[in-house]
Amino acid sequence: MDLDSDEFVEKDPTGRYVRRDEILGGGGIKTVYGAFDEVDGVEVAWKQVNVEDASPEQLERWTSEARLLKSLKNKNIIKFYDFWDR
């Protein structure tokens, strides 16, 4: 699949994931979009968090949580692939 397609609106910094404009869910500070992993060829969820009003402590807590989630390997836990900032 190609980001040039009208279906995709954004690509992650590594070029692996492409995001659709399709919103799957969200909350006060986050939006979850449909996305695609171009390496494994599978559908994924892309959670985007608005960090503009976050404190440095909140940012550190979220980063620590993301690192922990990425390290977990268990068949009963949804796989957390990656995270990045802009």
C-alpha atoms as an extended CHARMM CRD file, in Angstrom:
* protein
*
        86  EXT
         1         1  MET       CA              0.0000000000        0.0000000000        0.0000000000  PROA      1               0.0000000000
         2         2  ASP       CA              1.1620000000        3.4980000000       -0.6780000000  PROA      2               0.0000000000
         3         3  LEU       CA              0.7780000000        6.7670000000        1.2290000000  PROA      3               0.0000000000
         4         4  ASP       CA              0.0950000000        8.4440000000       -2.1070000000  PROA      4               0.0000000000
         5         5  SER       CA             -3.2090000000        6.5880000000       -2.1070000000  PROA      5               0.0000000000
         6         6  ASP       CA             -6.1750000000        8.7510000000       -1.0800000000  PROA      6               0.0000000000
         7         7  GLU       CA             -6.8200000000        6.1390000000        1.6010000000  PROA      7               0.0000000000
         8         8  PHE       CA             -3.8170000000        7.1750000000        3.7630000000  PROA      8               0.0000000000
         9         9  VAL       CA             -3.1160000000       10.5930000000        5.2920000000  PROA      9               0.0000000000
        10        10  GLU       CA              0.0660000000       10.1230000000        7.3380000000  PROA      10              0.0000000000
        11        11  LYS       CA              3.1090000000        7.8570000000        7.6190000000  PROA      11              0.0000000000
        12        12  ASP       CA              5.1910000000        7.2040000000       10.7350000000  PROA      12              0.0000000000
        13        13  PRO       CA              8.8620000000        8.3330000000       10.8330000000  PROA      13              0.0000000000
        14        14  THR       CA             10.1500000000        4.8300000000       10.0420000000  PROA      14              0.0000000000
        15        15  GLY       CA              7.8770000000        4.4770000000        7.0120000000  PROA      15              0.0000000000
        16        16  ARG       CA              6.3850000000        1.2600000000        8.3450000000  PROA      16              0.0000000000
        17        17  TYR       CA              2.8890000000        2.4240000000        9.3610000000  PROA      17              0.0000000000
        18        18  VAL       CA              0.3850000000        4.4610000000        7.3810000000  PROA      18              0.0000000000
        19        19  ARG       CA             -2.6300000000        6.1280000000        8.9960000000  PROA      19              0.0000000000
        20        20  ARG       CA             -6.1140000000        6.5160000000        7.5940000000  PROA      20              0.0000000000
        21        21  ASP       CA             -8.4490000000        9.4010000000        8.4250000000  PROA      21              0.0000000000
        22        22  GLU       CA            -10.9040000000        6.8070000000        9.8270000000  PROA      22              0.0000000000
        23        23  ILE       CA            -11.4900000000        7.4020000000       13.5620000000  PROA      23              0.0000000000
        24        24  LEU       CA            -12.0000000000        4.2100000000       15.5850000000  PROA      24              0.0000000000
        25        25  GLY       CA            -12.3890000000        5.8730000000       18.9850000000  PROA      25              0.0000000000
        26        26  GLY       CA            -10.8560000000        8.3300000000       21.3670000000  PROA      26              0.0000000000
        27        27  GLY       CA            -11.2070000000       10.4950000000       24.4040000000  PROA      27              0.0000000000
        28        28  GLY       CA            -10.2680000000       13.8690000000       25.8210000000  PROA      28              0.0000000000
        29        29  ILE       CA             -6.6080000000       13.8490000000       24.7910000000  PROA      29              0.0000000000
        30        30  LYS       CA             -6.3620000000       10.9710000000       22.3190000000  PROA      30              0.0000000000
        31        31  THR       CA             -7.7760000000        9.8130000000       19.0130000000  PROA      31              0.0000000000
        32        32  VAL       CA             -7.4830000000        6.2490000000       17.6910000000  PROA      32              0.0000000000
        33        33  TYR       CA             -7.3060000000        5.8400000000       13.9090000000  PROA      33              0.0000000000
        34        34  GLY       CA             -7.3210000000        2.8900000000       11.5590000000  PROA      34              0.0000000000
        35        35  ALA       CA             -3.8570000000        2.2150000000       10.1290000000  PROA      35              0.0000000000
        36        36  PHE       CA             -1.8310000000       -0.3690000000        8.2410000000  PROA      36              0.0000000000
        37        37  ASP       CA              1.5320000000       -2.0240000000        8.9390000000  PROA      37              0.0000000000
        38        38  GLU       CA              3.2340000000       -2.1570000000        5.5470000000  PROA      38              0.0000000000
        39        39  VAL       CA              5.9360000000       -4.5800000000        6.7610000000  PROA      39              0.0000000000
        40        40  ASP       CA              3.6960000000       -7.2990000000        8.2240000000  PROA      40              0.0000000000
        41        41  GLY       CA              0.7160000000       -6.4860000000        5.9890000000  PROA      41              0.0000000000
        42        42  VAL       CA             -1.7780000000       -6.2220000000        8.8550000000  PROA      42              0.0000000000
        43        43  GLU       CA             -4.3470000000       -3.7120000000       10.0570000000  PROA      43              0.0000000000
        44        44  VAL       CA             -3.3190000000       -1.8370000000       13.2150000000  PROA      44              0.0000000000
        45        45  ALA       CA             -4.6580000000        0.9390000000       15.4440000000  PROA      45              0.0000000000
        46        46  TRP       CA             -2.7950000000        4.2620000000       15.5560000000  PROA      46              0.0000000000
        47        47  LYS       CA             -3.3600000000        6.1660000000       18.8090000000  PROA      47              0.0000000000
        48        48  GLN       CA             -2.5180000000        9.8440000000       18.6000000000  PROA      48              0.0000000000
        49        49  VAL       CA             -2.2010000000       11.7830000000       21.8760000000  PROA      49              0.0000000000
        50        50  ASN       CA             -2.4120000000       15.5740000000       22.1440000000  PROA      50              0.0000000000
        51        51  VAL       CA              0.5000000000       16.4950000000       24.4030000000  PROA      51              0.0000000000
        52        52  GLU       CA              0.3650000000       20.2900000000       24.0310000000  PROA      52              0.0000000000
        53        53  ASP       CA             -1.0430000000       20.8240000000       27.5280000000  PROA      53              0.0000000000
        54        54  ALA       CA              0.8020000000       17.9360000000       29.1850000000  PROA      54              0.0000000000
        55        55  SER       CA              3.3190000000       18.5520000000       31.9510000000  PROA      55              0.0000000000
        56        56  PRO       CA              6.8700000000       17.1870000000       31.6580000000  PROA      56              0.0000000000
        57        57  GLU       CA              5.9340000000       14.6270000000       34.3310000000  PROA      57              0.0000000000
        58        58  GLN       CA              2.9310000000       13.4260000000       32.3100000000  PROA      58              0.0000000000
        59        59  LEU       CA              5.0850000000       13.1330000000       29.1840000000  PROA      59              0.0000000000
        60        60  GLU       CA              7.6720000000       11.0760000000       31.0760000000  PROA      60              0.0000000000
        61        61  ARG       CA              4.9690000000        8.8220000000       32.5600000000  PROA      61              0.0000000000
        62        62  TRP       CA              3.4220000000        8.2220000000       29.1140000000  PROA      62              0.0000000000
        63        63  THR       CA              6.8410000000        7.5060000000       27.5930000000  PROA      63              0.0000000000
        64        64  SER       CA              7.6810000000        5.0550000000       30.3980000000  PROA      64              0.0000000000
        65        65  GLU       CA              4.3250000000        3.3370000000       29.9570000000  PROA      65              0.0000000000
        66        66  ALA       CA              4.8480000000        3.0680000000       26.1870000000  PROA      66              0.0000000000
        67        67  ARG       CA              8.2970000000        1.5120000000       26.6750000000  PROA      67              0.0000000000
        68        68  LEU       CA              6.8380000000       -1.0200000000       29.1130000000  PROA      68              0.0000000000
        69        69  LEU       CA              3.9370000000       -1.9030000000       26.7960000000  PROA      69              0.0000000000
        70        70  LYS       CA              6.3230000000       -2.3300000000       23.8570000000  PROA      70              0.0000000000
        71        71  SER       CA              8.4110000000       -4.8220000000       25.8840000000  PROA      71              0.0000000000
        72        72  LEU       CA              5.4670000000       -7.0720000000       26.8360000000  PROA      72              0.0000000000
        73        73  LYS       CA              5.1120000000      -10.3430000000       24.9640000000  PROA      73              0.0000000000
        74        74  ASN       CA              1.9910000000      -12.2660000000       25.9940000000  PROA      74              0.0000000000
        75        75  LYS       CA             -0.7440000000      -13.9200000000       23.9400000000  PROA      75              0.0000000000
        76        76  ASN       CA             -3.3720000000      -12.3680000000       26.2360000000  PROA      76              0.0000000000
        77        77  ILE       CA             -2.1790000000       -8.7760000000       25.7160000000  PROA      77              0.0000000000
        78        78  ILE       CA             -2.7340000000       -6.7670000000       22.5380000000  PROA      78              0.0000000000
        79        79  LYS       CA              0.6400000000       -6.1660000000       20.8700000000  PROA      79              0.0000000000
        80        80  PHE       CA              2.0190000000       -2.6520000000       21.2310000000  PROA      80              0.0000000000
        81        81  TYR       CA              4.2800000000       -2.1030000000       18.2230000000  PROA      81              0.0000000000
        82        82  ASP       CA              5.9160000000        1.2880000000       18.5470000000  PROA      82              0.0000000000
        83        83  PHE       CA              5.6690000000        4.9360000000       19.5660000000  PROA      83              0.0000000000
        84        84  TRP       CA              7.2690000000        8.1850000000       18.4450000000  PROA      84              0.0000000000
        85        85  ASP       CA              6.9230000000       11.9140000000       18.7500000000  PROA      85              0.0000000000
        86        86  ARG       CA              6.9860000000       14.6110000000       16.1420000000  PROA      86              0.0000000000
